[in-house]
Every structure is written in C-alpha cells, then in structure tokens.
Amino acid sequence: MVKFLMILLFLSACTDKNVSKSLGIKDVKPEENIPRCFEFCSTKTILNHDVSGYSYLAFPNFGHRGIGKCRGHAIVTQKMSILGKYKRTNSGCHLNDETCLNSIKKGIDKIMSFQTFEFDSFDSLQELSSVPEIQVHLKNYIKGISHRYRAIAGNIHNPTFDTSEENVFHEIKKRVLEGELPYIGVSGALTGNHALLAYRIDKTFNNRICVRDPNIVLDEVEDCQNFVYLNNGVVYYSRHGSYLDKINQFSLTSDEDMRASKYKKAHTSNCIEVSLKKNLCRN
C-alpha cells in the first residue's frame, strides 16, 4: 500500500507539460488571456471596400421626376461596396428561383440599414446589379434618397493647407488610405452640381484621386479612368472620354462622417459575431 501511494505521488508530481502532451491533454488557455471582443475587433476593423475593379452599379444615374439622382446613386453604390461582400460559392442560389431573388433583396435591405451581408451568387457589385429584378430594387432605394439635404462641413483632421480645396483633397486621400470610400460633392462649369466617390490614390501620380462617377458605366475594370487632381491649390476633374473641368466647389460633409461611422460599427459588429464563433475573443 505504501509503495502504491509513493508511485501515485511520483506520477502526480511528474505530470509536466511534456507528459500532458504525451497523454493527449491540451493546455487550456486562461480566460483572462482571451481578449474582449470589442477590443479585439476595434483593432481588426478596417473598411476594406471591394477593390475588384467592378465595384460599381451596372446602370448609370437616371432622372426621376425630372431630377437626376446622382446623390442617391453614389450613396447606394457606397453602401453596397463597403457593406457587401461578393464571392461566388457552390452554395449560391439560382436566379430563376423566386426564393433566391427574395433572399438577395433582403440582403440589400440589410445593407441599406447599415448591416453587412455576403452575396454568394455573384463575383461583384457590377454583376449583381446587372440582374433586371435586382436593378428595380436598387433603383427604388436610389429614388428614396433626396437630392436636397442639409449638412455642415465634414471633419478635416489636418486643416493646415492654404485653401479649403487643398484641405479637403488631403482629407480625402487620408480617408481613402484608411479604406473609406468618401462621398464628394463637386460643382464645375462643365460638371454642374454632382457627386463622386473616391476609391483609390493613383499609383503613378500621387496628386490624383481615382473617383467613380454615377453618370458613367464603364463595362470594364475600373482603373482610374475618372480622377480629380490638385494643381497649385486648385482641383480639376478629368472625366473619362470627355472633358477637364475646374472644380469650384469641392466638399466633404457631416453626413459622410455619419455614414463612415455607421459603416465601422457594422463591420465591428460582424467581426464580433464571427470572432465569438471561432473563440478568438470573449464577451
């Protein structure tokens, strides 16, 4: 009996990490070493909008009751680009199925309400928005966004340049580099009052910002065919296949700040949900 107790004591004293592993016993990570989900996701959340080159609506800006809908078109494009994920999978549904179309429309509804959604039947926003039934659904949202709105100037993090146009230009560059897709209000003699979306800094010319124009559907990879650039404190807009225009009004507004904040919250919420399932964080 004494020998048995001594052997038992010896075994219990010698059960180190190596013995545990040899016996198939895994180390349990203390809960305090698992980060809180909000803290974990606040460092992981980056607004990575779709950069496939086809992240634009397959139909151009259109008139509704005699008024163009460039603002609504740009905002819907922005939401669908930032909150939508496009990746064709084997589980994708068939578009000739009414249930499938309804599930896609519900996904769009979620995005319009500032939630994320993954479309598993399409490779890009351009492809999704080329479906006639989906176009109708998207156009209804575009029509519902007023072209008249009140907003003050958006937040400029480093207002140290000589002109307001320069300050806005460099703020847009900063936001683009942080993964945002800034909505820009512009006005020019040739352009008129218009809306653009900045999506990339030109790889060749650092003073150029690539933009999406609601009036133009390229039907090809979007690769800085439209761009704004800064020259001696003045902003110019170069529209693909058309004109070069001096921009008299070049602005970011507070409603853009509000949307960007909601986009970040949506991505953080999605990160928390996914990370919890994978045991990467705790509540």
Backbone hydrogen bonds, N-H to C=O, Kabsch-Sander energy under -0.5 kcal/mol:
donor,donor_aa,acceptor,acceptor_aa,energy
5,L,1,M,-2.1
6,M,2,V,-2.2
7,I,3,K,-2.3
8,L,4,F,-2.3
9,L,5,L,-2.6
10,F,6,M,-2.2
11,L,7,I,-2.4
12,S,8,L,-2.3
13,A,9,L,-2.0
14,C,10,F,-1.4
15,T,12,S,-0.6
16,D,14,C,-2.0
20,S,16,D,-2.5
21,K,17,K,-2.4
22,S,18,N,-2.2
23,L,19,V,-1.8
24,G,21,K,-1.4
25,I,20,S,-3.6
26,K,24,G,-0.6
29,K,27,D,-0.6
33,N,30,P,-1.8
34,I,31,E,-1.6
37,C,282,R,-2.6
40,F,36,R,-2.8
41,C,37,C,-3.0
42,S,38,F,-1.8
43,T,39,E,-0.9
43,T,40,F,-0.5
44,K,40,F,-0.6
45,T,41,C,-1.9
46,I,44,K,-0.7
47,L,178,E,-0.7
48,N,46,I,-1.9
49,H,47,L,-1.2
49,H,179,G,-0.7
50,D,81,S,-1.2
56,Y,54,Y,-1.5
61,N,214,P,-2.9
64,H,67,I,-2.6
67,I,64,H,-1.1
69,K,62,F,-1.2
73,H,69,K,-2.8
74,A,70,C,-2.4
75,I,71,R,-2.4
76,V,72,G,-2.4
77,T,73,H,-2.1
78,Q,74,A,-2.5
79,K,75,I,-2.5
80,M,76,V,-2.6
81,S,77,T,-2.0
82,I,78,Q,-2.4
83,L,79,K,-2.6
84,G,80,M,-0.6
85,K,117,F,-2.1
87,K,85,K,-0.5
87,K,119,F,-2.0
89,T,120,D,-2.4
92,G,89,T,-1.4
97,D,94,H,-1.8
98,E,96,N,-0.6
101,L,97,D,-2.0
102,N,98,E,-2.3
103,S,99,T,-1.9
104,I,100,C,-1.9
105,K,101,L,-2.3
106,K,102,N,-2.2
107,G,103,S,-1.7
108,I,104,I,-2.0
109,D,105,K,-2.3
110,K,106,K,-2.1
111,I,107,G,-2.0
112,M,108,I,-2.5
113,S,109,D,-1.0
113,S,110,K,-0.7
114,F,111,I,-2.0
115,Q,110,K,-1.3
117,F,83,L,-2.1
119,F,85,K,-3.3
119,F,117,F,-0.5
120,D,118,E,-0.7
122,F,119,F,-0.5
126,Q,54,Y,-2.1
128,L,124,S,-2.1
129,S,125,L,-2.8
130,S,127,E,-1.1
131,V,128,L,-1.4
134,I,131,V,-0.6
135,Q,131,V,-2.5
136,V,132,P,-1.8
137,H,133,E,-1.3
138,L,134,I,-2.5
139,K,135,Q,-2.9
140,N,136,V,-1.7
141,Y,137,H,-1.2
142,I,138,L,-2.1
143,K,139,K,-2.7
144,G,140,N,-1.1
145,I,142,I,-1.5
146,S,144,G,-0.7
149,Y,147,H,-0.5
151,A,149,Y,-0.5
154,G,252,L,-2.6
157,H,155,N,-0.6
160,T,158,N,-2.3
167,N,163,T,-2.0
168,V,164,S,-2.5
169,F,165,E,-2.6
170,H,166,E,-2.4
171,E,167,N,-1.8
172,I,168,V,-2.6
173,K,169,F,-2.0
174,K,170,H,-2.0
175,R,171,E,-2.3
176,V,172,I,-2.7
177,L,173,K,-2.2
178,E,174,K,-1.0
179,G,176,V,-1.8
180,E,175,R,-2.5
184,I,182,P,-0.5
184,I,196,L,-3.0
185,G,251,S,-2.4
186,V,184,I,-0.5
186,V,194,H,-2.5
187,S,249,Q,-1.5
188,G,192,G,-1.0
189,A,246,K,-0.6
192,G,188,G,-2.8
194,H,186,V,-2.8
194,H,192,G,-0.6
196,L,184,I,-2.2
197,L,212,R,-1.8
198,A,182,P,-2.3
199,Y,210,C,-2.4
200,R,210,C,-1.1
202,D,208,R,-2.1
206,N,204,T,-0.6
208,R,205,F,-1.8
209,I,228,V,-2.9
210,C,200,R,-2.9
211,V,226,N,-2.1
212,R,197,L,-2.8
216,I,213,D,-2.1
218,L,216,I,-0.5
222,E,53,G,-3.1
223,D,221,V,-0.6
227,F,238,S,-1.9
228,V,209,I,-2.3
229,Y,236,Y,-2.2
230,L,207,N,-1.4
231,N,234,V,-2.8
234,V,231,N,-1.6
236,Y,229,Y,-2.5
237,Y,245,D,-3.0
238,S,227,F,-3.1
239,R,237,Y,-0.7
239,R,243,Y,-2.3
242,S,239,R,-2.1
245,D,237,Y,-2.6
247,I,235,V,-2.8
248,N,187,S,-2.5
248,N,246,K,-0.6
249,Q,187,S,-1.6
251,S,185,G,-2.5
254,S,152,I,-2.8
256,E,253,T,-1.1
257,D,253,T,-1.2
258,M,254,S,-2.0
259,R,255,D,-2.1
260,A,256,E,-2.5
261,S,257,D,-2.0
262,K,258,M,-1.9
263,Y,259,R,-2.5
264,K,260,A,-2.0
265,K,261,S,-1.9
266,A,262,K,-2.2
267,H,263,Y,-2.2
268,T,264,K,-2.3
269,S,265,K,-2.5
270,N,266,A,-2.0
271,C,267,H,-2.4
272,I,268,T,-2.5
273,E,269,S,-2.1
274,V,270,N,-2.4
275,S,271,C,-2.9
276,L,272,I,-2.3
277,K,273,E,-1.4
278,K,274,V,-1.3
279,N,276,L,-1.3
280,L,275,S,-2.8
281,C,275,S,-0.7
282,R,35,P,-2.1
